Amino acid sequence: MFANPHHPDACLNRRTALLGGLGLLALPTAGIAATSSNSSNPSGVWPRPLQVPGGIARLSLGPAAVRPVAFAGDVPLLVVGDVIDWTALVGIALSAEPGPASISVQAADGTQRQVAYSVAPKRYSEQQLKVSPRTVDLSPEDLARHEQERAQQQAVMASFSQPLPAALRMLVPVPGRRSSSFGLRRIFNGQARNPHSGMDIAAPTGTPVAAPLPGRVIDTGDYFFNGQTVWLDHGGGLLSMVCHLSAIDVQVGDTLTTGQRLGAVGATGRVTGPHLHWGVMLNRTMVDPALFLAA
């Protein structure tokens, strides 16, 4: 059980706890233009490549008789394809600096090589908000709860399981108006918060929420910031989370198919109204869920 997957590991206090935590606080996003990641996908390749902070790099590893093993630092990567051409999928952190980057690739014989790529700059929208100070400062009790929840996040985020996903085009978990709030940085009372790391979908309380891909339930709970939450492991370090639920209809260990109900939309946790927060994590990095959707 934990709160936000994008909190820094630095020591937290009342103010800094909110730097990550309010990344999931839902506030009106009307008028924010959609990003280029919502464009069509004529190539039919999923997820769509977008080599910017919060995006995904698709790196060709060439032919090999056995699936290569690839890492970003010490974090394993999802490698898809076949003996003709393997491809590493690399989630790029919202905090990544534009410029050159690389991954390491290990062949079946143990030899290693580097594969280089570049991260292009991307400027996400900002939103200035004036709110009551008590909505952005944690009480000692809330801070203690948040830290306890956060301490349990590493095991869930580090999941890297088999089998690997057979398909990567996702089903949107709930029908409704999708905000383009991924990457949005909100500034509360002049203080910047961590960028929003998921997609908010407007829907009434009780609307069924479905699994976007086949997956195994690896975590559920009721958390300070995220409210009632379900995490799914789709294999190969690809995870998804749905937050602020009014009901959870699954338990840890359940195996779900695409479209299978797992809960219902709600307004639990640190929110201003009912909606679904949907996050997608690749190699322990939150990436834009829109890159996995057809439109």
C-alpha positions as CSV (number, residue, x, y, z in Angstrom):
1,M,0.0,0.0,0.0
2,F,1.4,3.4,-0.9
3,A,0.4,6.8,-2.1
4,N,2.1,8.4,-5.1
5,P,4.6,6.5,-7.3
6,H,6.4,9.7,-8.3
7,H,7.4,11.0,-4.9
8,P,11.1,11.9,-4.5
9,D,13.1,9.7,-2.1
10,A,14.3,12.7,-0.2
11,C,13.2,13.3,3.4
12,L,9.8,14.8,3.5
13,N,8.2,17.5,5.6
14,R,4.8,19.1,5.5
15,R,5.6,21.2,2.5
16,T,7.7,18.8,0.4
17,A,5.3,15.9,0.9
18,L,2.9,17.8,-1.3
19,L,5.4,18.3,-4.1
20,G,4.7,14.8,-5.3
21,G,1.4,14.1,-3.6
22,L,-0.6,16.8,-5.3
23,G,0.5,15.5,-8.6
24,L,-2.7,13.4,-8.4
25,L,-5.0,16.1,-7.0
26,A,-7.7,16.6,-9.6
27,L,-8.7,20.1,-10.4
28,P,-10.5,21.5,-13.4
29,T,-8.4,21.3,-16.6
30,A,-10.8,22.7,-19.1
31,G,-9.1,24.7,-21.9
32,I,-5.8,22.8,-21.7
33,A,-4.9,21.8,-25.2
34,A,-4.3,18.2,-26.1
35,T,-0.7,17.2,-26.6
36,S,0.8,15.6,-29.7
37,S,0.7,12.2,-28.0
38,N,-3.1,12.1,-28.7
39,S,-2.5,12.1,-32.5
40,S,-3.4,9.2,-34.7
41,N,-1.1,6.2,-35.1
42,P,-0.9,5.3,-38.8
43,S,1.9,2.8,-38.2
44,G,-0.2,0.7,-35.9
45,V,2.7,0.2,-33.5
46,W,2.0,0.3,-29.8
47,P,2.9,2.2,-27.8
48,R,3.5,5.1,-30.0
49,P,7.1,6.4,-29.8
50,L,7.6,9.9,-28.4
51,Q,11.1,10.6,-27.2
52,V,10.3,13.4,-24.7
53,P,10.1,13.5,-20.9
54,G,7.1,11.4,-20.0
55,G,7.2,9.6,-23.4
56,I,8.6,6.3,-24.7
57,A,11.6,5.4,-26.8
58,R,11.4,2.4,-29.2
59,L,15.0,1.3,-29.8
60,S,15.8,-1.4,-32.3
61,L,18.3,-3.9,-31.0
62,G,18.6,-5.8,-34.2
63,P,18.3,-9.6,-34.9
64,A,19.3,-12.3,-32.3
65,A,18.3,-15.9,-31.8
66,V,17.5,-15.2,-28.2
67,R,15.7,-12.2,-26.7
68,P,18.3,-9.7,-25.5
69,V,18.3,-8.3,-22.0
70,A,18.3,-4.6,-21.8
71,F,18.6,-2.1,-18.9
72,A,18.2,1.6,-18.2
73,G,20.8,2.0,-15.5
74,D,20.0,-1.1,-13.3
75,V,16.3,-1.2,-14.2
76,P,15.3,-4.0,-16.6
77,L,13.4,-3.0,-19.8
78,L,10.6,-4.5,-21.8
79,V,12.0,-6.1,-25.0
80,V,9.5,-7.1,-27.6
81,G,9.8,-8.5,-31.2
82,D,11.3,-11.6,-32.7
83,V,14.5,-13.1,-33.9
84,I,14.5,-10.8,-36.9
85,D,14.4,-7.6,-34.9
86,W,14.1,-7.0,-31.2
87,T,12.9,-3.7,-29.8
88,A,13.5,-2.2,-26.3
89,L,10.7,0.0,-24.9
90,V,12.1,2.7,-22.7
91,G,9.9,4.8,-20.4
92,I,11.4,8.3,-20.1
93,A,10.9,10.1,-16.8
94,L,9.1,13.4,-16.7
95,S,12.2,14.7,-14.9
96,A,14.5,13.6,-17.7
97,E,16.8,16.3,-19.1
98,P,16.7,16.7,-22.9
99,G,19.8,15.4,-24.6
100,P,21.6,12.2,-25.2
101,A,20.8,9.0,-23.3
102,S,21.5,5.3,-23.7
103,I,20.6,1.9,-22.5
104,S,22.8,-1.2,-22.0
105,V,22.0,-4.4,-23.9
106,Q,23.3,-7.9,-23.0
107,A,23.4,-10.6,-25.6
108,A,23.0,-14.3,-24.9
109,D,26.8,-14.8,-24.9
110,G,27.1,-12.2,-22.1
111,T,28.6,-9.4,-24.3
112,Q,27.3,-6.0,-23.6
113,R,26.8,-2.9,-25.7
114,Q,25.3,0.6,-25.4
115,V,22.4,1.8,-27.6
116,A,22.1,5.5,-27.7
117,Y,19.1,7.7,-28.2
118,S,18.1,11.3,-27.6
119,V,15.4,13.0,-25.5
120,A,13.8,16.0,-27.1
121,P,12.5,18.9,-25.0
122,K,8.8,19.2,-24.3
123,R,7.1,22.0,-22.5
124,Y,4.0,21.0,-20.6
125,S,1.3,23.3,-19.5
126,E,1.3,25.1,-16.1
127,Q,-1.7,26.1,-14.1
128,Q,-1.6,28.7,-11.4
129,L,-4.1,28.1,-8.5
130,K,-5.0,29.9,-5.3
131,V,-6.4,27.5,-2.7
132,S,-6.8,27.3,1.1
133,P,-3.5,26.7,2.8
134,R,-5.0,23.7,4.7
135,T,-5.5,21.9,1.3
136,V,-1.8,22.0,0.6
137,D,-0.2,21.5,4.1
138,L,-0.3,18.1,5.7
139,S,-1.1,17.6,9.4
140,P,1.5,15.6,11.4
141,E,-1.0,12.7,11.4
142,D,-1.5,12.8,7.6
143,L,2.2,13.2,7.0
144,A,2.9,10.1,9.1
145,R,0.3,8.1,7.2
146,H,1.7,9.3,3.9
147,E,5.3,8.3,4.7
148,Q,4.1,4.9,5.9
149,E,2.3,4.3,2.6
150,R,5.2,5.6,0.5
151,A,7.6,3.3,2.2
152,Q,5.8,0.3,0.7
153,Q,5.9,1.5,-2.9
154,Q,9.2,0.2,-4.0
155,A,8.3,-3.5,-4.2
156,V,5.2,-2.8,-6.3
157,M,7.0,-0.4,-8.7
158,A,9.9,-2.9,-9.2
159,S,7.6,-5.7,-10.4
160,F,9.0,-7.3,-13.6
161,S,7.2,-10.5,-14.3
162,Q,6.6,-13.1,-17.0
163,P,4.9,-13.7,-19.3
164,L,5.5,-10.5,-21.3
165,P,2.4,-8.8,-22.6
166,A,1.2,-10.2,-25.9
167,A,-0.3,-6.9,-27.1
168,L,0.4,-3.3,-26.0
169,R,-2.6,-1.4,-27.4
170,M,-4.7,-0.6,-24.3
171,L,-8.4,-0.2,-23.7
172,V,-9.3,3.1,-21.9
173,P,-10.4,1.9,-18.4
174,V,-13.6,4.0,-18.4
175,P,-15.6,6.0,-20.9
176,G,-15.6,9.8,-20.4
177,R,-14.0,13.0,-21.3
178,R,-10.2,12.6,-21.1
179,S,-8.2,15.6,-19.8
180,S,-4.8,16.2,-21.4
181,S,-3.4,16.7,-17.9
182,F,-0.4,14.4,-18.2
183,G,2.7,16.4,-17.4
184,L,0.6,19.4,-16.2
185,R,2.5,21.3,-13.5
186,R,0.2,23.0,-11.0
187,I,1.4,25.9,-8.9
188,F,-0.5,26.2,-5.7
189,N,-0.2,29.6,-3.9
190,G,3.0,30.2,-5.8
191,Q,4.6,26.8,-4.9
192,A,5.3,24.4,-7.8
193,R,4.2,20.8,-7.4
194,N,5.4,17.7,-9.2
195,P,3.9,17.2,-12.7
196,H,0.7,15.3,-13.0
197,S,1.7,11.8,-13.9
198,G,-1.5,10.2,-15.3
199,M,-4.7,10.8,-17.3
200,D,-7.8,12.0,-15.6
201,I,-11.1,10.8,-17.0
202,A,-14.4,12.5,-16.0
203,A,-17.1,10.0,-15.1
204,P,-19.9,9.8,-12.5
205,T,-19.4,7.9,-9.3
206,G,-20.2,4.2,-9.7
207,T,-19.2,4.0,-13.4
208,P,-17.5,0.6,-14.0
209,V,-13.7,0.6,-14.4
210,A,-12.1,-2.0,-16.6
211,A,-8.6,-3.5,-17.0
212,P,-6.8,-1.8,-19.9
213,L,-4.8,-5.0,-20.7
214,P,-4.6,-8.5,-19.3
215,G,-2.9,-8.4,-16.0
216,R,-2.5,-9.6,-12.4
217,V,-3.6,-7.5,-9.4
218,I,-0.5,-6.8,-7.4
219,D,-1.8,-4.1,-5.0
220,T,-5.0,-2.7,-3.7
221,G,-5.8,-0.3,-0.9
222,D,-7.1,3.0,0.4
223,Y,-4.4,5.6,0.4
224,F,-4.2,9.2,1.6
225,F,-3.6,10.9,-1.8
226,N,-4.9,8.2,-4.2
227,G,-7.9,6.9,-2.3
228,Q,-9.1,3.4,-3.3
229,T,-6.5,2.2,-5.8
230,V,-5.8,-0.9,-7.8
231,W,-2.4,-1.8,-9.4
232,L,-2.1,-4.2,-12.3
233,D,1.0,-6.0,-13.5
234,H,0.9,-6.6,-17.3
235,G,4.3,-8.2,-17.5
236,G,7.8,-7.0,-18.4
237,G,7.7,-4.0,-16.1
238,L,4.5,-2.6,-17.6
239,L,2.1,-1.6,-14.8
240,S,-1.1,0.4,-14.6
241,M,-2.9,2.0,-11.7
242,V,-6.4,3.3,-11.3
243,C,-7.2,5.7,-8.4
244,H,-10.0,7.4,-6.4
245,L,-12.3,4.4,-6.8
246,S,-15.6,4.2,-4.9
247,A,-15.4,0.4,-5.0
248,I,-12.7,-2.3,-5.5
249,D,-14.0,-5.5,-7.0
250,V,-10.8,-7.5,-7.1
251,Q,-8.1,-8.7,-4.7
252,V,-4.4,-9.2,-4.9
253,G,-3.5,-12.2,-7.0
254,D,-6.6,-12.0,-9.3
255,T,-5.8,-12.4,-13.0
256,L,-7.9,-10.1,-15.2
257,T,-8.6,-10.0,-19.0
258,T,-8.9,-6.9,-21.0
259,G,-12.2,-5.1,-20.3
260,Q,-12.9,-7.1,-17.1
261,R,-14.3,-4.9,-14.3
262,L,-12.1,-4.2,-11.4
263,G,-13.9,-1.4,-9.6
264,A,-16.0,1.7,-9.9
265,V,-15.3,5.5,-10.3
266,G,-15.3,7.5,-7.2
267,A,-13.9,10.5,-5.3
268,T,-11.8,8.9,-2.6
269,G,-8.5,10.3,-1.5
270,R,-7.3,13.8,-2.1
271,V,-9.6,15.0,-4.9
272,T,-12.2,17.7,-5.6
273,G,-14.8,15.5,-7.3
274,P,-15.5,12.1,-8.9
275,H,-13.2,11.0,-11.8
276,L,-10.7,8.3,-12.6
277,H,-7.0,8.9,-12.4
278,W,-5.2,6.4,-14.7
279,G,-1.5,5.9,-14.6
280,V,0.8,3.7,-16.7
281,M,4.3,2.8,-15.5
282,L,7.1,1.4,-17.8
283,N,10.4,0.4,-16.3
284,R,9.4,2.2,-13.0
285,T,8.7,5.4,-14.8
286,M,5.2,7.0,-15.2
287,V,4.6,7.6,-18.9
288,D,1.7,9.2,-20.9
289,P,-1.2,6.6,-21.1
290,A,-2.3,8.2,-24.3
291,L,0.6,6.6,-26.1
292,F,-1.1,3.2,-25.6
293,L,-4.5,4.3,-26.9
294,A,-5.9,4.3,-30.5
295,A,-7.2,7.9,-30.2
